[in-house]
Every structure is written in C-alpha cells, then in structure tokens.
C-alpha cells in the first residue's frame, strides 16, 4: 500500500486535498498549472511530468499533521526525540506518498531512509567519512 492510499482508506482524503497545497498561493499556482495542462491535453500536446513542477513541501503535510509527527501520548517515538527534529530533512524525504511500502514501517523504505540516517549517525554506525 502507499501512504496516499492509506490516507484515502482511513478518512475521506482525496488526491486534491494534498495536491492543492496548504495556502492561497499554492491553490492559485496549482490551479494555473492544471489549467495549462488541460489546454495542452485538449490540443494533444500534454505529457505526464516526471516530477512535480511545483513542489508543495512540508507545509502540505503540516496542514493536517501540525505536530510534525510528534506524539504527545507515546513518549518514546522517533519524532519526539530532540535530535530527530532536524530541519535538513522534510517529511517526504522519508515518508514517500506514492511508493509502495509497509504501513507497519509508517511507509518508510529502508533503501531511501538509511542514507539519511547515516548522515547523522556515521560514528554510531562505524562509517567514517574521508578526512583529508
């Protein structure tokens, strides 16, 4: 299952609820892109983009998850640790919306997350960077 699919299965969350962004500016930009895409589709010139042309960032996640993954009920959770509130990583760096991943891992894929973990945990993991 995907994170997007899980959101839809647990509550009436539609694709557009995330893809419209978090504020008025996001809304207007996304609508303008959609209008342009529609016009290109009508004339037969539309191609699916390989990436988002207007990345929506963490603000889209935080409009529904304002705690940023912190859990006030369960003390020992990943995002509650002060050293895991690192602004270098965004929500989607670890929690990818449209990639298949187990719900038990909170839709994390080891191949994507481990390099991010390694950046901070080099000494703990015994990984030494090149020290010239």
Order of alpha helices (4+ residues) and beta strands (2+ residues): alpha-alpha-alpha-alpha-alpha-alpha-alpha
